[in-house]
């Protein structure tokens, strides 16, 4: 307990004499594989992001999806607050996102209805949130068919 905490406790103890000093108990528990998986999904985890300046690995079909990415669309974006919500393309609950998680694209691309690719993880409070966002490049226009002769 530092000096400030001790002073605050003493002030609270004057108001409530039955108040006891909290004791800290440290658990020496080994982390399970499930615990480690949850930790790896955390807000600070950048392992699923491509290194700066490199694009994502291309998969079959010419898509540039990173493993674990899901397609969705922007439902609402509060530009002044820097956060919004994504509606998953496959259905389900809307997913919270923060602008700091945008890895490709710009904030001006985050308009309602805009397509987005994202990964789901947890925010610092343990709630489900997008941990990586990117605006997919616009589809290349189809080549016109040559006129029949």
N, C-alpha and C positions, 0 to 999 in steps of 0.2 A: 504494500500500500504506500503510495507516495504521499508527500506532505499535504497536497491539496485534498486528496481523498480522505486522509486522516482528519483534517480540519472539518471537512463536510460531515464526516461521520460523527465527530464530536458535537457539532451543532445539532445534528439530527438526534443524537443520544440525549441531549438536554431536553428536547421536546418529547421524546419517547424513551424513558429509562429502560424499558424491556428490550430495546433494540440490541442485537448482538452483532459483533464484527463478522462480516461474511468470510468464510474460509474458502480458499481456492483448492479445488481438488483436481489434480491432473491425472487423466486416464492414460495409462500406457497400453493402449489397444492398437493392435496391428490393423492397418487398413486392408480391407478386402479388395478384390478385383472390381466389385461393383462400386465401392467407394472411390477407387482410382478413376474409374470411367466417368463418374459424376464430376470429380475434380477436373478432369481433362476437358470437360464441356464448359467449364467456367468462363466468365467474362474475359479474363486475361489470356485465355488460350488462343494462340495464333498459329497452332500447328496445322490447321486445315487451310490456312490462307497461302496462296502462292507467294514466293519471295518477291520483294519489291522489284518492279521493272520486268517481271516475267509474267506471261499469260498462263492461264490454266491449261492443263493437259487436255488435249482433244480426245473425245471418246468416239465410239462408232456413231455413224449418222451425221458426222460433222458438227455435233453440238460441242460447246466448250464448257461442259459441266464439270465441276469439281465433285469428287465423291462426297455424297451426303447432301448436296444442294437440292433444293426443292423449288419448283416454280410457284409463283404467286403474283398477286397484283396489289398495288397500294390502295388501301381503303381510305385512309385519312393521314395527312402529314401536317403537323403543326410546325411550320418553318421557324417561327419565333421561339419555340421551345426546343426544337431539334429532335423530335421524336414523332412516331406515328405507328400505324398498324398495317399489317399485311394480311390479306385473305389468301390462305393456301388454295392452290388450284385443285387439289384433290379433296377439298372440303375440310371441315373441322373448324376449331376456334381460331379467331384472328390472333396473329402473333405480334407482340410488341417489338419495335426496333428503335434504336438510337442512331442518329446521324454519324456518330463516331465509329460505327461498325460498317460504314460504306467503304468498300475496298476498290470498286470500279464504278465510274460514272460520277455524276455531280448531283448536288442537292436540288438543282433545278429540274432534274429528271424525275423527281419523286412527286409526281402529280397523281391525283386519284385516277385509278384505272391503268396506270403504267405497269408494265410487266417487270418483275424483279426475280432474281434468283437469290436464295438465302439458305443459310444453315441454321438449324435450331439448337439452342443450348440453354443455359441458365444465366440470368443476370446476377448481380452481386447479392441480391436478396433471396436467390434460389427459385425465382419465378421463371417460367418459360419465356425465352426471348430469342430474337435473331442474333446470332453471334457473328455473322458475316453476311454482308449484302453486296450485290453487284447488279448493275443495270446491264442486261444482255445487249450485245450490239444489234442494231436493226437488221432484220433479215435481208439478205442480198436479193435484189430484184431478179425475177426469173428472166432468162434470156428469151427474147421474142423468137417465135418459130419463123424460119425462112418462108417467104411466100411460095405457094405451090406453082410450078410452071406448067 
